Amino acid sequence: MLRKLYGLRWWIIALVALGGILNYLTRNTLSVAAPTILVDLHITTKEYSWIVDAFQATIMLQPIAGYVLDVIGLKFGAALFCVAWSLICMAHGLATNWQAFAWLRGALGLAEGSVMPTGMKATAEWFPAKERGLSGGIFNIGASLGAMLAPPLVIWAIHVYDWQMAFVITGALGFVWVALWLLFYDTPARHRLLSQQEHDHIVSGQEKALEAVAARPPVWEILKRRNFWGIGLPRFLADPTWGTLSFWVPLYLSQARHFDLKHIAMFAWLPFLAADLGCLFGPTIVLYLQRRGITLITARKCAFTVGACMMTGVAFAGFVASPYVAIALISLAGFAHQTLSITVITMSSDLFKRNEVGTIAGLQGMCGNFGLLLFNTVIGLLVASIGYTPFFVAMAVLDLIGAAVLWSLVRAPE
C-alpha cells in the first residue's frame, strides 16, 4: 500500500510557487540585463518601452490561459505553458535588435500569462477557505522571489559569459520544473499520496455555494458581474507598481542614481525581498481579523486598505537625496504592493465557483496588465523629459483609489 504524504496540500502549493519563481525569473531577465543590452544593441529608452509593451499586450490574454487550464486541467496545461515560456526565453539570446526582442516578449507574455490562473486554480482546488489567503501568499512569494533572484543570477551570467547566455540559463531551468510537476501533481480527487483525513479537511472547509457546476458561464456573462469589476479594477490600478519594480527599477538606479551593474546587483533585489514579506503580511492581517469576528471578505478589504496606505511612502522616493533612502522607499512599495495584491488576487477563489476560477483569474490578470501596459507606455514616452518622480507619486495615489473601488463594489456571495 502506497504511503500517504502528510500535509500534501502544502507540498503542492510549494511546487506551484517554484513554478512562479521560474516564471518571474525568466520575466525579469530582460530588465536586469537591460542596461547592458540597450548599450550593446543601441536601443533607446522609448524602444525599450515598446519591448515591454509587447509583453504586456499579450500577457493581457490571460483569460485564454485560464480557460485552457479550466478545460484541460492543471497537470498538463501548466506543463505545456512552462515548456513554451522556457523555449521562448532561451530564444531571446538570438535577438539582435529591438524589433526581435518585441516579438519574443510578445510570445513570452502569451505563455507566462498562465502562472496566475495556475496558482489561483490550485489554491481553490487544494485549500479550504480559511487557509486560502496563506496558500495564495506562499504561491505569490514565487513572483517576488523570482524577481529577487534575477539581479544576482543574470549579472553573474553576464560577467562570466554574456547577456545572451543569461537568457539561456534562466530559460533552461523551466524544464526541471516541468519534470517535477508531471511526476508529482494531480487533483485532490485523484492524488495517490493524499490521505483521507486531509481530503476531508480540504472538502469540508470549502464553500458549498462555490462548488463547480456543469455549465461554465461565457466570458460576457462574467463581465456583467459586479464582483468581477470589484476585483478587476483594483488590479488595473495596482499592477503598474509591480511592472515598475520589475521593468524600470534597474534602469532607474542606472540612469537617475548612477549605479553600475555591481551596485544594481547589490540593491535591485531588495524591493522583491520586501515583497516576499508582504505576501505573508496580507494573509496575516486577514487571519487576525477573522479571529476577531470579521467576515472573510471584509477582512480582505481591510488588508488591501492597509497595503494601500503603506504605499503612500513611495511617493517620496524621487524627492530624497540619498539613493539608499530611495531604495528603502521603493522596497516599502514592494512590501505594500504584495500585501494588497495577494489579497485581491485571492478573492477570485473567494467569490467565484471552482470551475470559473481559472477564467476569472485570467480576466483579473488582464485588467492588471492593461493598467501596467498604459503606465509603462507613459513612462517610456515621458521619463526622459520629466524623470521618474511623478510616476512614484502616481503609484501611491492609484492604490488608494483601488481601495475605494474594492469597498464600493465587492459583495460577499450568498
Contacts in CASP RR format, 6 or more apart in sequence:
PFRMAT RR
TARGET T0000
AUTHOR 0000-0000-0000
METHOD contacts of the structure
MODEL  1
MLRKLYGLRWWIIALVALGGILNYLTRNTLSVAAPTILVDLHITTKEYSW
IVDAFQATIMLQPIAGYVLDVIGLKFGAALFCVAWSLICMAHGLATNWQA
FAWLRGALGLAEGSVMPTGMKATAEWFPAKERGLSGGIFNIGASLGAMLA
PPLVIWAIHVYDWQMAFVITGALGFVWVALWLLFYDTPARHRLLSQQEHD
HIVSGQEKALEAVAARPPVWEILKRRNFWGIGLPRFLADPTWGTLSFWVP
LYLSQARHFDLKHIAMFAWLPFLAADLGCLFGPTIVLYLQRRGITLITAR
KCAFTVGACMMTGVAFAGFVASPYVAIALISLAGFAHQTLSITVITMSSD
LFKRNEVGTIAGLQGMCGNFGLLLFNTVIGLLVASIGYTPFFVAMAVLDL
IGAAVLWSLVRAPE
2 192 0 8 1.000
2 193 0 8 1.000
3 193 0 8 1.000
4 193 0 8 1.000
4 194 0 8 1.000
4 195 0 8 1.000
4 198 0 8 1.000
5 11 0 8 1.000
5 193 0 8 1.000
5 194 0 8 1.000
5 195 0 8 1.000
6 195 0 8 1.000
6 198 0 8 1.000
7 198 0 8 1.000
8 191 0 8 1.000
8 193 0 8 1.000
8 194 0 8 1.000
8 195 0 8 1.000
8 198 0 8 1.000
9 126 0 8 1.000
9 127 0 8 1.000
9 131 0 8 1.000
9 135 0 8 1.000
9 188 0 8 1.000
9 198 0 8 1.000
9 202 0 8 1.000
10 135 0 8 1.000
10 138 0 8 1.000
11 184 0 8 1.000
12 122 0 8 1.000
12 126 0 8 1.000
12 184 0 8 1.000
12 185 0 8 1.000
13 122 0 8 1.000
13 123 0 8 1.000
13 126 0 8 1.000
13 127 0 8 1.000
13 135 0 8 1.000
13 136 0 8 1.000
13 138 0 8 1.000
13 139 0 8 1.000
14 138 0 8 1.000
15 180 0 8 1.000
15 181 0 8 1.000
15 184 0 8 1.000
15 185 0 8 1.000
16 118 0 8 1.000
16 119 0 8 1.000
16 122 0 8 1.000
16 139 0 8 1.000
17 138 0 8 1.000
17 139 0 8 1.000
17 140 0 8 1.000
17 141 0 8 1.000
17 142 0 8 1.000
17 145 0 8 1.000
18 142 0 8 1.000
18 177 0 8 1.000
18 180 0 8 1.000
19 82 0 8 1.000
19 115 0 8 1.000
19 142 0 8 1.000
19 174 0 8 1.000
19 177 0 8 1.000
19 181 0 8 1.000
20 115 0 8 1.000
20 139 0 8 1.000
20 142 0 8 1.000
20 143 0 8 1.000
20 146 0 8 1.000
21 142 0 8 1.000
21 145 0 8 1.000
21 146 0 8 1.000
21 149 0 8 1.000
22 82 0 8 1.000
22 86 0 8 1.000
22 146 0 8 1.000
22 170 0 8 1.000
22 171 0 8 1.000
22 173 0 8 1.000
22 174 0 8 1.000
22 177 0 8 1.000
23 82 0 8 1.000
23 85 0 8 1.000
23 112 0 8 1.000
23 115 0 8 1.000
23 142 0 8 1.000
23 143 0 8 1.000
23 146 0 8 1.000
24 115 0 8 1.000
24 142 0 8 1.000
24 143 0 8 1.000
24 144 0 8 1.000
24 145 0 8 1.000
24 146 0 8 1.000
24 147 0 8 1.000
24 150 0 8 1.000
24 246 0 8 1.000
25 146 0 8 1.000
25 147 0 8 1.000
25 149 0 8 1.000
25 150 0 8 1.000
25 153 0 8 1.000
25 170 0 8 1.000
25 173 0 8 1.000
26 85 0 8 1.000
26 86 0 8 1.000
26 89 0 8 1.000
26 108 0 8 1.000
26 112 0 8 1.000
26 167 0 8 1.000
26 170 0 8 1.000
26 171 0 8 1.000
26 174 0 8 1.000
27 55 0 8 1.000
27 108 0 8 1.000
27 112 0 8 1.000
27 147 0 8 1.000
27 246 0 8 1.000
28 146 0 8 1.000
28 147 0 8 1.000
28 150 0 8 1.000
28 154 0 8 1.000
28 246 0 8 1.000
29 89 0 8 1.000
29 92 0 8 1.000
29 150 0 8 1.000
29 154 0 8 1.000
29 166 0 8 1.000
29 167 0 8 1.000
29 170 0 8 1.000
30 37 0 8 1.000
30 51 0 8 1.000
30 92 0 8 1.000
30 101 0 8 1.000
30 105 0 8 1.000
30 247 0 8 1.000
31 150 0 8 1.000
31 246 0 8 1.000
31 247 0 8 1.000
31 248 0 8 1.000
31 249 0 8 1.000
31 250 0 8 1.000
31 251 0 8 1.000
32 150 0 8 1.000
32 151 0 8 1.000
32 154 0 8 1.000
32 155 0 8 1.000
32 166 0 8 1.000
32 250 0 8 1.000
32 264 0 8 1.000
32 268 0 8 1.000
33 154 0 8 1.000
33 158 0 8 1.000
33 163 0 8 1.000
33 166 0 8 1.000
33 167 0 8 1.000
34 48 0 8 1.000
34 250 0 8 1.000
34 251 0 8 1.000
35 250 0 8 1.000
35 251 0 8 1.000
35 254 0 8 1.000
35 261 0 8 1.000
35 264 0 8 1.000
36 158 0 8 1.000
36 163 0 8 1.000
36 261 0 8 1.000
37 43 0 8 1.000
37 101 0 8 1.000
37 163 0 8 1.000
38 44 0 8 1.000
38 45 0 8 1.000
38 48 0 8 1.000
40 163 0 8 1.000
41 95 0 8 1.000
41 96 0 8 1.000
41 97 0 8 1.000
41 98 0 8 1.000
43 51 0 8 1.000
43 97 0 8 1.000
43 98 0 8 1.000
43 101 0 8 1.000
45 251 0 8 1.000
45 380 0 8 1.000
45 383 0 8 1.000
45 384 0 8 1.000
46 380 0 8 1.000
46 381 0 8 1.000
46 384 0 8 1.000
47 98 0 8 1.000
48 98 0 8 1.000
48 251 0 8 1.000
48 380 0 8 1.000
49 376 0 8 1.000
49 377 0 8 1.000
49 379 0 8 1.000
49 380 0 8 1.000
49 381 0 8 1.000
50 98 0 8 1.000
50 102 0 8 1.000
51 98 0 8 1.000
51 101 0 8 1.000
51 102 0 8 1.000
51 105 0 8 1.000
52 105 0 8 1.000
52 247 0 8 1.000
52 376 0 8 1.000
53 102 0 8 1.000
53 373 0 8 1.000
53 376 0 8 1.000
53 377 0 8 1.000
54 101 0 8 1.000
54 102 0 8 1.000
54 103 0 8 1.000
54 105 0 8 1.000
54 106 0 8 1.000
55 105 0 8 1.000
55 106 0 8 1.000
55 108 0 8 1.000
55 109 0 8 1.000
56 109 0 8 1.000
56 369 0 8 1.000
56 370 0 8 1.000
56 372 0 8 1.000
56 373 0 8 1.000
56 376 0 8 1.000
57 106 0 8 1.000
57 373 0 8 1.000
58 105 0 8 1.000
58 106 0 8 1.000
58 107 0 8 1.000
58 108 0 8 1.000
58 109 0 8 1.000
58 110 0 8 1.000
59 109 0 8 1.000
59 110 0 8 1.000
59 112 0 8 1.000
59 113 0 8 1.000
59 369 0 8 1.000
60 365 0 8 1.000
60 366 0 8 1.000
60 368 0 8 1.000
60 369 0 8 1.000
60 370 0 8 1.000
60 373 0 8 1.000
61 110 0 8 1.000
61 113 0 8 1.000
61 366 0 8 1.000
62 113 0 8 1.000
62 114 0 8 1.000
62 116 0 8 1.000
62 117 0 8 1.000
62 361 0 8 1.000
62 362 0 8 1.000
62 363 0 8 1.000
62 365 0 8 1.000
62 366 0 8 1.000
62 369 0 8 1.000
63 219 0 8 1.000
63 359 0 8 1.000
63 362 0 8 1.000
63 363 0 8 1.000
63 366 0 8 1.000
64 110 0 8 1.000
65 81 0 8 1.000
65 110 0 8 1.000
65 113 0 8 1.000
65 114 0 8 1.000
65 117 0 8 1.000
65 362 0 8 1.000
66 114 0 8 1.000
66 117 0 8 1.000
66 121 0 8 1.000
66 358 0 8 1.000
66 359 0 8 1.000
66 361 0 8 1.000
66 362 0 8 1.000
67 358 0 8 1.000
67 359 0 8 1.000
68 77 0 8 1.000
68 114 0 8 1.000
69 77 0 8 1.000
69 78 0 8 1.000
69 114 0 8 1.000
69 117 0 8 1.000
69 118 0 8 1.000
69 121 0 8 1.000
69 358 0 8 1.000
70 121 0 8 1.000
70 216 0 8 1.000
70 355 0 8 1.000
70 356 0 8 1.000
70 357 0 8 1.000
70 358 0 8 1.000
70 359 0 8 1.000
74 118 0 8 1.000
74 121 0 8 1.000
74 122 0 8 1.000
74 125 0 8 1.000
74 185 0 8 1.000
74 187 0 8 1.000
75 181 0 8 1.000
75 182 0 8 1.000
75 185 0 8 1.000
75 186 0 8 1.000
75 187 0 8 1.000
77 114 0 8 1.000
78 114 0 8 1.000
78 118 0 8 1.000
78 181 0 8 1.000
78 185 0 8 1.000
79 178 0 8 1.000
79 181 0 8 1.000
79 182 0 8 1.000
81 111 0 8 1.000
81 112 0 8 1.000
81 113 0 8 1.000
81 114 0 8 1.000
81 115 0 8 1.000
81 118 0 8 1.000
82 114 0 8 1.000
82 174 0 8 1.000
82 177 0 8 1.000
82 178 0 8 1.000
82 181 0 8 1.000
83 174 0 8 1.000
83 175 0 8 1.000
83 178 0 8 1.000
84 111 0 8 1.000
85 108 0 8 1.000
85 109 0 8 1.000
85 111 0 8 1.000
85 112 0 8 1.000
85 171 0 8 1.000
85 174 0 8 1.000
86 171 0 8 1.000
86 172 0 8 1.000
86 173 0 8 1.000
86 174 0 8 1.000
86 175 0 8 1.000
86 178 0 8 1.000
87 171 0 8 1.000
88 104 0 8 1.000
88 107 0 8 1.000
88 108 0 8 1.000
88 111 0 8 1.000
89 108 0 8 1.000
89 167 0 8 1.000
89 170 0 8 1.000
89 171 0 8 1.000
90 167 0 8 1.000
90 168 0 8 1.000
90 171 0 8 1.000
90 172 0 8 1.000
91 104 0 8 1.000
91 167 0 8 1.000
92 101 0 8 1.000
92 104 0 8 1.000
92 108 0 8 1.000
92 164 0 8 1.000
92 167 0 8 1.000
93 163 0 8 1.000
93 164 0 8 1.000
93 165 0 8 1.000
93 167 0 8 1.000
93 168 0 8 1.000
94 100 0 8 1.000
94 164 0 8 1.000
95 101 0 8 1.000
95 104 0 8 1.000
113 362 0 8 1.000
113 365 0 8 1.000
115 143 0 8 1.000
116 345 0 8 1.000
116 361 0 8 1.000
116 362 0 8 1.000
116 364 0 8 1.000
116 365 0 8 1.000
117 357 0 8 1.000
117 358 0 8 1.000
117 359 0 8 1.000
117 361 0 8 1.000
117 362 0 8 1.000
119 136 0 8 1.000
119 139 0 8 1.000
119 361 0 8 1.000
120 136 0 8 1.000
120 345 0 8 1.000
120 346 0 8 1.000
120 348 0 8 1.000
120 349 0 8 1.000
120 357 0 8 1.000
120 358 0 8 1.000
120 360 0 8 1.000
120 361 0 8 1.000
121 357 0 8 1.000
121 358 0 8 1.000
121 361 0 8 1.000
122 139 0 8 1.000
123 132 0 8 1.000
123 133 0 8 1.000
123 135 0 8 1.000
123 136 0 8 1.000
123 139 0 8 1.000
123 346 0 8 1.000
123 349 0 8 1.000
124 132 0 8 1.000
124 349 0 8 1.000
124 354 0 8 1.000
124 357 0 8 1.000
125 187 0 8 1.000
125 188 0 8 1.000
125 354 0 8 1.000
126 135 0 8 1.000
126 188 0 8 1.000
126 202 0 8 1.000
127 135 0 8 1.000
127 202 0 8 1.000
128 201 0 8 1.000
128 202 0 8 1.000
128 204 0 8 1.000
128 205 0 8 1.000
128 206 0 8 1.000
129 205 0 8 1.000
129 206 0 8 1.000
129 207 0 8 1.000
129 296 0 8 1.000
129 350 0 8 1.000
130 205 0 8 1.000
130 287 0 8 1.000
130 290 0 8 1.000
130 296 0 8 1.000
132 346 0 8 1.000
132 349 0 8 1.000
132 350 0 8 1.000
133 282 0 8 1.000
133 283 0 8 1.000
133 286 0 8 1.000
133 342 0 8 1.000
133 343 0 8 1.000
133 346 0 8 1.000
134 280 0 8 1.000
134 283 0 8 1.000
134 287 0 8 1.000
136 279 0 8 1.000
136 283 0 8 1.000
136 342 0 8 1.000
136 345 0 8 1.000
136 346 0 8 1.000
137 279 0 8 1.000
137 280 0 8 1.000
137 282 0 8 1.000
137 283 0 8 1.000
137 342 0 8 1.000
137 346 0 8 1.000
138 279 0 8 1.000
138 280 0 8 1.000
140 279 0 8 1.000
140 338 0 8 1.000
140 341 0 8 1.000
140 342 0 8 1.000
140 345 0 8 1.000
141 276 0 8 1.000
141 279 0 8 1.000
141 280 0 8 1.000
142 276 0 8 1.000
143 242 0 8 1.000
143 275 0 8 1.000
143 338 0 8 1.000
144 272 0 8 1.000
144 273 0 8 1.000
144 275 0 8 1.000
144 276 0 8 1.000
144 279 0 8 1.000
144 334 0 8 1.000
144 338 0 8 1.000
145 272 0 8 1.000
145 276 0 8 1.000
146 272 0 8 1.000
147 245 0 8 1.000
147 246 0 8 1.000
147 269 0 8 1.000
147 272 0 8 1.000
147 275 0 8 1.000
148 269 0 8 1.000
148 272 0 8 1.000
148 273 0 8 1.000
148 275 0 8 1.000
148 276 0 8 1.000
149 269 0 8 1.000
150 170 0 8 1.000
150 269 0 8 1.000
151 250 0 8 1.000
151 264 0 8 1.000
151 265 0 8 1.000
151 268 0 8 1.000
151 269 0 8 1.000
152 265 0 8 1.000
152 269 0 8 1.000
153 166 0 8 1.000
153 169 0 8 1.000
153 170 0 8 1.000
154 166 0 8 1.000
154 170 0 8 1.000
155 261 0 8 1.000
155 262 0 8 1.000
155 264 0 8 1.000
155 265 0 8 1.000
156 265 0 8 1.000
157 163 0 8 1.000
157 165 0 8 1.000
157 166 0 8 1.000
157 169 0 8 1.000
158 166 0 8 1.000
158 261 0 8 1.000
159 261 0 8 1.000
186 192 0 8 1.000
188 194 0 8 1.000
188 199 0 8 1.000
188 202 0 8 1.000
188 203 0 8 1.000
206 354 0 8 1.000
207 413 0 8 1.000
209 413 0 8 1.000
209 414 0 8 1.000
210 349 0 8 1.000
210 351 0 8 1.000
210 352 0 8 1.000
210 353 0 8 1.000
210 354 0 8 1.000
210 413 0 8 1.000
211 353 0 8 1.000
211 354 0 8 1.000
212 353 0 8 1.000
212 354 0 8 1.000
212 355 0 8 1.000
213 353 0 8 1.000
213 355 0 8 1.000
216 355 0 8 1.000
216 356 0 8 1.000
216 359 0 8 1.000
217 356 0 8 1.000
219 359 0 8 1.000
219 363 0 8 1.000
222 228 0 8 1.000
222 356 0 8 1.000
222 359 0 8 1.000
222 360 0 8 1.000
222 363 0 8 1.000
223 363 0 8 1.000
226 409 0 8 1.000
226 410 0 8 1.000
226 411 0 8 1.000
227 351 0 8 1.000
227 352 0 8 1.000
227 409 0 8 1.000
227 410 0 8 1.000
227 411 0 8 1.000
227 413 0 8 1.000
228 360 0 8 1.000
228 363 0 8 1.000
228 364 0 8 1.000
229 409 0 8 1.000
230 405 0 8 1.000
230 406 0 8 1.000
230 408 0 8 1.000
230 409 0 8 1.000
230 410 0 8 1.000
231 344 0 8 1.000
231 347 0 8 1.000
231 348 0 8 1.000
231 351 0 8 1.000
231 364 0 8 1.000
231 406 0 8 1.000
231 410 0 8 1.000
232 344 0 8 1.000
232 363 0 8 1.000
232 364 0 8 1.000
232 365 0 8 1.000
232 367 0 8 1.000
232 368 0 8 1.000
233 367 0 8 1.000
233 402 0 8 1.000
233 405 0 8 1.000
233 409 0 8 1.000
234 304 0 8 1.000
234 340 0 8 1.000
234 344 0 8 1.000
234 402 0 8 1.000
234 403 0 8 1.000
234 405 0 8 1.000
234 406 0 8 1.000
235 341 0 8 1.000
235 344 0 8 1.000
235 345 0 8 1.000
235 364 0 8 1.000
235 365 0 8 1.000
235 367 0 8 1.000
235 368 0 8 1.000
236 367 0 8 1.000
236 368 0 8 1.000
236 370 0 8 1.000
236 371 0 8 1.000
237 371 0 8 1.000
237 398 0 8 1.000
237 399 0 8 1.000
237 401 0 8 1.000
237 402 0 8 1.000
237 405 0 8 1.000
238 337 0 8 1.000
238 340 0 8 1.000
238 341 0 8 1.000
238 344 0 8 1.000
238 368 0 8 1.000
238 398 0 8 1.000
238 399 0 8 1.000
238 402 0 8 1.000
239 341 0 8 1.000
239 365 0 8 1.000
239 368 0 8 1.000
239 369 0 8 1.000
239 371 0 8 1.000
239 372 0 8 1.000
240 371 0 8 1.000
240 372 0 8 1.000
240 374 0 8 1.000
240 375 0 8 1.000
240 376 0 8 1.000
240 394 0 8 1.000
240 395 0 8 1.000
240 398 0 8 1.000
241 311 0 8 1.000
241 314 0 8 1.000
241 333 0 8 1.000
241 334 0 8 1.000
241 337 0 8 1.000
241 395 0 8 1.000
241 398 0 8 1.000
241 399 0 8 1.000
242 337 0 8 1.000
242 341 0 8 1.000
242 372 0 8 1.000
243 372 0 8 1.000
243 375 0 8 1.000
243 376 0 8 1.000
244 375 0 8 1.000
244 376 0 8 1.000
244 379 0 8 1.000
244 391 0 8 1.000
244 395 0 8 1.000
245 271 0 8 1.000
245 272 0 8 1.000
245 275 0 8 1.000
245 330 0 8 1.000
245 333 0 8 1.000
245 334 0 8 1.000
245 337 0 8 1.000
247 376 0 8 1.000
248 376 0 8 1.000
248 379 0 8 1.000
248 383 0 8 1.000
248 388 0 8 1.000
249 268 0 8 1.000
249 271 0 8 1.000
249 330 0 8 1.000
250 264 0 8 1.000
250 268 0 8 1.000
252 388 0 8 1.000
253 259 0 8 1.000
253 263 0 8 1.000
253 264 0 8 1.000
253 267 0 8 1.000
253 268 0 8 1.000
253 323 0 8 1.000
253 327 0 8 1.000
254 260 0 8 1.000
254 264 0 8 1.000
256 318 0 8 1.000
256 387 0 8 1.000
256 388 0 8 1.000
257 323 0 8 1.000
257 326 0 8 1.000
259 267 0 8 1.000
259 323 0 8 1.000
267 324 0 8 1.000
267 327 0 8 1.000
270 327 0 8 1.000
270 330 0 8 1.000
270 331 0 8 1.000
271 327 0 8 1.000
271 330 0 8 1.000
271 331 0 8 1.000
271 333 0 8 1.000
271 334 0 8 1.000
272 334 0 8 1.000
273 331 0 8 1.000
274 331 0 8 1.000
274 332 0 8 1.000
274 334 0 8 1.000
274 335 0 8 1.000
275 334 0 8 1.000
275 335 0 8 1.000
275 337 0 8 1.000
275 338 0 8 1.000
276 338 0 8 1.000
277 335 0 8 1.000
277 338 0 8 1.000
278 334 0 8 1.000
278 335 0 8 1.000
278 336 0 8 1.000
278 338 0 8 1.000
278 339 0 8 1.000
278 342 0 8 1.000
279 338 0 8 1.000
279 339 0 8 1.000
279 342 0 8 1.000
281 335 0 8 1.000
281 338 0 8 1.000
281 339 0 8 1.000
282 303 0 8 1.000
282 306 0 8 1.000
282 307 0 8 1.000
282 338 0 8 1.000
282 339 0 8 1.000
282 340 0 8 1.000
282 342 0 8 1.000
282 343 0 8 1.000
283 303 0 8 1.000
283 342 0 8 1.000
283 343 0 8 1.000
283 346 0 8 1.000
285 299 0 8 1.000
285 302 0 8 1.000
285 303 0 8 1.000
285 306 0 8 1.000
285 339 0 8 1.000
286 296 0 8 1.000
286 299 0 8 1.000
286 300 0 8 1.000
286 302 0 8 1.000
286 303 0 8 1.000
286 343 0 8 1.000
289 298 0 8 1.000
289 299 0 8 1.000
289 302 0 8 1.000
289 303 0 8 1.000
290 296 0 8 1.000
290 299 0 8 1.000
294 302 0 8 1.000
295 412 0 8 1.000
296 350 0 8 1.000
296 412 0 8 1.000
297 347 0 8 1.000
297 350 0 8 1.000
297 351 0 8 1.000
297 410 0 8 1.000
297 411 0 8 1.000
297 412 0 8 1.000
298 412 0 8 1.000
300 343 0 8 1.000
300 344 0 8 1.000
300 346 0 8 1.000
300 347 0 8 1.000
300 350 0 8 1.000
301 403 0 8 1.000
301 406 0 8 1.000
301 407 0 8 1.000
301 410 0 8 1.000
303 339 0 8 1.000
303 340 0 8 1.000
303 343 0 8 1.000
304 339 0 8 1.000
304 340 0 8 1.000
304 343 0 8 1.000
304 344 0 8 1.000
304 402 0 8 1.000
304 403 0 8 1.000
304 406 0 8 1.000
305 340 0 8 1.000
305 403 0 8 1.000
305 406 0 8 1.000
305 407 0 8 1.000
306 339 0 8 1.000
306 340 0 8 1.000
307 336 0 8 1.000
307 337 0 8 1.000
307 339 0 8 1.000
307 340 0 8 1.000
307 399 0 8 1.000
308 336 0 8 1.000
308 340 0 8 1.000
308 399 0 8 1.000
308 400 0 8 1.000
308 402 0 8 1.000
308 403 0 8 1.000
309 400 0 8 1.000
310 332 0 8 1.000
310 335 0 8 1.000
310 336 0 8 1.000
310 339 0 8 1.000
311 333 0 8 1.000
311 336 0 8 1.000
311 337 0 8 1.000
311 340 0 8 1.000
311 395 0 8 1.000
311 396 0 8 1.000
311 399 0 8 1.000
311 400 0 8 1.000
312 396 0 8 1.000
312 400 0 8 1.000
313 329 0 8 1.000
313 332 0 8 1.000
313 333 0 8 1.000
313 336 0 8 1.000
313 396 0 8 1.000
314 329 0 8 1.000
314 330 0 8 1.000
314 332 0 8 1.000
314 333 0 8 1.000
314 336 0 8 1.000
314 392 0 8 1.000
314 395 0 8 1.000
314 396 0 8 1.000
315 392 0 8 1.000
315 393 0 8 1.000
315 395 0 8 1.000
315 396 0 8 1.000
315 397 0 8 1.000
316 329 0 8 1.000
316 392 0 8 1.000
317 326 0 8 1.000
317 329 0 8 1.000
317 330 0 8 1.000
317 333 0 8 1.000
317 388 0 8 1.000
317 389 0 8 1.000
317 392 0 8 1.000
318 326 0 8 1.000
318 388 0 8 1.000
318 389 0 8 1.000
318 392 0 8 1.000
319 389 0 8 1.000
320 326 0 8 1.000
320 329 0 8 1.000
329 392 0 8 1.000
333 392 0 8 1.000
333 395 0 8 1.000
336 399 0 8 1.000
337 399 0 8 1.000
340 399 0 8 1.000
340 403 0 8 1.000
344 364 0 8 1.000
344 406 0 8 1.000
345 361 0 8 1.000
345 364 0 8 1.000
347 410 0 8 1.000
348 357 0 8 1.000
348 358 0 8 1.000
348 360 0 8 1.000
348 361 0 8 1.000
348 364 0 8 1.000
349 357 0 8 1.000
350 413 0 8 1.000
351 360 0 8 1.000
351 410 0 8 1.000
351 412 0 8 1.000
351 413 0 8 1.000
352 360 0 8 1.000
375 391 0 8 1.000
375 394 0 8 1.000
378 391 0 8 1.000
379 388 0 8 1.000
379 391 0 8 1.000
382 390 0 8 1.000
383 391 0 8 1.000
END
